[in-house]
Amino acid sequence: MIRRRPRRAHSGMMGEGEGARVKRQAAGAIAAQAAQAAISLALQILVARLLGIADYGRFAILYGVVVVASGVVTGLIGDTLVVLDRSNRRIRAGLEVWLAMTSLTTATVVAAVAAATGFTSAAEALVFGAALVAFVVEEVIRRLLMAGYAFGRVIAADLSGFAVSVAVLAAAAALAPLSLTAFLGAIAAGQTVGTLVGWWLLPAQERVLVGWRDADLRAVWGYGAWRGLQQTLRPSLYTAVRLAVLAVAGATAVGLLEAARTYTSPLLLVVGGLSSFLFVRFADRRRAGGAGSLREADRVVGVLVIAVVAMSAIALALGPWLGPLAFGVALDPLTLIAWLTYGLSVAMVTPYGALSAVGGRQRIVFMIRLTDTLLALLLAVVILLVGGAPGLVPFALAAASLLGGIALRWIAAANVSDGPATSG
């Protein structure tokens, strides 16, 4: 069930005071996501520079698994705690049980597979499992802070964790040459500290842990499963594209494509930060008895387009200098433009997905996103098979994303007139 508060009148227009507050909150959400993006990028650059390209390749794969796992849990647990009534004891117990089960099970399985296949040593696999659990739990704490619009506290928790990670790396380097295990251990330590700091910064009512008796697992799964599945689509698409480029153009082409994607990834994370803010805001309005505003989503898309174009111009201007400095290779301008275009398409789509999802249309949102993901992969394969440059592939992803966005906006427009969301 979703908690409903008495319906409040809405004038359709925000007052100056509320408008300024919303702008501050949106800026805070972007800053929080930007800080996380900068930390992620800094860690990857440190690995590439200090361990070499071979270990960086292994780290990139392991870190990719961590990102997918945290995305799934964020969808299953993080989005659900925003939409459902987490003050309800049974709902809260369900959230806790699913968090424990998904994080521990995922960490155990992927660590065992990594060790059994020889991809990592037993020690690396053990530390990797610990890092994954710490990363996932810290992500849920971040989501709780975001649900209260405490974006400054999110940044404080992230920076605290990053400082600990750097300190652990410095201590490890003083004792012995750095290794992949040291980096994974530093991430585990940093995320654990980030979790503790974030937990301490939560309001008292959010730090309540309840017993697991009569946990409402079904309600949490009913809403969160589709959101969790949706979080797998983009990483899965990236993986499939990498494999297709590898089969057609070789490993070097994959490396150049991935370097350009990584360079432009902070833009996507900033867009994701604002989308997370919108998700919380739309959910709050639903609980207050109102409906999400399509006009507000349209305004946000307009702001995002302007912001993304500005950030893209800066990224293109700095690319010739920053690319070789960060990755040791020159970044192809066309590939950069292609990935930035894809980022623009994501900015034009995600607000409508958030508006529909809080209105109980999470299943439809997932199906639309699955369809445009499959279309994107098909278009990418066609480009490669007809001899197109791998750098053109992100244009295909952008086209498919925009087509999905048209459908999402139509769903969002229809959903505005519906009643409050249900958990089903």
ZISULRA-V60534 format. One record per residue. N is the residue number from 1. PHI is phi in radians with two decimals (NA if undefined). Layout:
N&PHI  N&PHI
This chain:
1&NA  2&-1.91  3&-1.12  4&-2.00  5&-1.83  6&-0.97  7&-1.16  8&-1.95  9&-1.29  10&-2.15  11&-1.39  12&1.57  13&-2.23  14&-1.44  15&-1.21  16&-1.08  17&-1.13  18&-1.16  19&-1.07  20&-1.15  21&-1.14  22&-1.10  23&-1.10  24&-1.13  25&-1.13  26&-1.10  27&-1.11  28&-1.12  29&-1.11  30&-1.14  31&-1.11  32&-1.11  33&-1.22  34&-1.11  35&-1.10  36&-1.12  37&-1.10  38&-1.13  39&-1.14  40&-1.05  41&-1.11  42&-1.10  43&-1.09  44&-1.17  45&-1.15  46&-1.06  47&-1.11  48&-1.07  49&-1.40  50&-1.62  51&-1.85  52&1.68  53&-1.20  54&-1.15  55&-1.19  56&-1.11  57&-1.05  58&-1.15  59&-1.09  60&-1.06  61&-1.19  62&-1.12  63&-1.15  64&-1.09  65&-1.10  66&-1.08  67&-1.12  68&-1.11  69&-1.07  70&-1.18  71&-1.15  72&-1.10  73&-1.18  74&-1.08  75&-1.20  76&-1.21  77&-1.73  78&-1.10  79&-1.18  80&-1.17  81&-1.19  82&-1.37  83&-1.54  84&-1.41  85&-1.48  86&-1.29  87&-1.37  88&-1.25  89&-1.04  90&-1.18  91&-1.12  92&-1.09  93&-1.10  94&-1.08  95&-1.08  96&-1.13  97&-1.11  98&-1.13  99&-1.10  100&-1.10  101&-1.16  102&-1.21  103&-1.20  104&-1.22  105&-1.15  106&-1.07  107&-1.08  108&-1.13  109&-1.18  110&-1.20  111&-1.16  112&-1.12  113&-1.14  114&-1.06  115&-1.28  116&-1.15  117&-1.47  118&1.42  119&-1.17  120&-2.30  121&-1.34  122&-1.08  123&-1.15  124&-1.07  125&-1.11  126&-1.11  127&-1.18  128&-1.07  129&-1.04  130&-1.12  131&-1.12  132&-1.12  133&-1.06  134&-1.10  135&-1.13  136&-1.14  137&-1.14  138&-1.10  139&-1.13  140&-1.19  141&-1.09  142&-1.01  143&-1.15  144&-1.10  145&-1.13  146&-1.13  147&-1.06  148&-1.73  149&1.05  150&-1.60  151&-1.24  152&-1.09  153&-1.23  154&-1.06  155&-1.09  156&-1.08  157&-1.15  158&-1.12  159&-1.18  160&-1.08  161&-1.11  162&-1.14  163&-1.07  164&-1.16  165&-1.05  166&-1.13  167&-1.13  168&-1.12  169&-1.10  170&-1.11  171&-1.14  172&-1.14  173&-1.15  174&-1.27  175&-1.66  176&-2.86  177&-1.01  178&-1.15  179&-2.38  180&-1.08  181&-1.06  182&-1.10  183&-1.16  184&-1.12  185&-1.13  186&-1.12  187&-1.13  188&-1.05  189&-1.15  190&-1.11  191&-1.18  192&-1.12  193&-1.13  194&-1.04  195&-1.11  196&-1.13  197&-1.13  198&-1.08  199&-1.09  200&-1.14  201&-1.45  202&-1.20  203&-1.05  204&-0.99  205&-1.23  206&-1.56  207&-1.60  208&-1.46  209&-1.90  210&-2.03  211&-1.20  212&-1.59  213&-1.15  214&1.04  215&-1.06  216&-1.50  217&-1.17  218&-1.17  219&-1.12  220&-1.13  221&-1.16  222&-1.03  223&-1.58  224&-1.32  225&-1.04  226&-1.21  227&-1.20  228&-1.14  229&-1.05  230&-1.08  231&-1.17  232&-1.48  233&-1.18  234&-1.16  235&-1.05  236&-1.13  237&-1.10  238&-1.03  239&-1.09  240&-1.11  241&-1.14  242&-1.03  243&-1.13  244&-1.15  245&-1.14  246&-1.06  247&-1.18  248&-1.67  249&-2.05  250&1.75  251&-1.18  252&-1.08  253&-1.10  254&-1.10  255&-1.07  256&-1.18  257&-1.13  258&-1.23  259&-1.08  260&-1.16  261&-1.13  262&-1.10  263&-1.06  264&-1.60  265&-1.09  266&-0.97  267&-1.09  268&-1.13  269&-1.19  270&-1.17  271&-1.04  272&-1.11  273&-1.11  274&-1.19  275&-1.15  276&-1.10  277&-1.07  278&-1.09  279&-1.02  280&-1.13  281&-1.12  282&-1.09  283&-1.14  284&-1.08  285&-1.18  286&-1.12  287&-1.13  288&-1.38  289&1.66  290&-1.74  291&-2.03  292&-1.11  293&-1.74  294&-1.13  295&-1.09  296&-1.14  297&-1.07  298&-1.10  299&-1.10  300&-1.11  301&-1.03  302&-1.06  303&-1.10  304&-1.09  305&-1.06  306&-1.09  307&-1.14  308&-1.16  309&-1.08  310&-1.13  311&-1.14  312&-1.15  313&-1.08  314&-1.15  315&-1.07  316&-1.18  317&-1.17  318&-1.53  319&-0.92  320&-1.04  321&-1.67  322&-1.33  323&-1.01  324&-1.07  325&-1.16  326&-1.47  327&-2.03  328&1.35  329&-2.40  330&-1.37  331&-1.59  332&-1.21  333&-1.03  334&-1.13  335&-1.14  336&-1.08  337&-1.07  338&-1.11  339&-1.18  340&-1.17  341&-1.13  342&-1.08  343&-1.06  344&-1.11  345&-1.12  346&-1.10  347&-1.10  348&-1.47  349&-1.99  350&-1.06  351&-1.04  352&-1.25  353&-1.13  354&-1.12  355&-1.10  356&-1.25  357&-1.16  358&-1.25  359&-1.57  360&1.51  361&-1.85  362&-1.08  363&-1.19  364&-1.15  365&-1.03  366&-1.09  367&-1.12  368&-1.14  369&-1.16  370&-1.12  371&-1.11  372&-1.25  373&-1.16  374&-1.11  375&-1.12  376&-1.05  377&-1.12  378&-1.07  379&-1.10  380&-1.10  381&-1.11  382&-1.08  383&-1.01  384&-1.20  385&-1.21  386&-1.53  387&1.62  388&-1.22  389&-1.19  390&-0.95  391&-1.14  392&-1.47  393&-0.99  394&-1.05  395&-1.10  396&-1.13  397&-1.08  398&-1.16  399&-1.08  400&-1.12  401&-1.08  402&-1.15  403&-1.10  404&-1.11  405&-1.12  406&-1.07  407&-1.15  408&-1.14  409&-1.16  410&-1.11  411&-1.11  412&-1.11  413&-1.10  414&-1.22  415&-1.34  416&-1.06  417&-1.51  418&-1.36  419&-1.38  420&-1.02  421&-1.21  422&-2.04  423&-1.45  424&-1.45
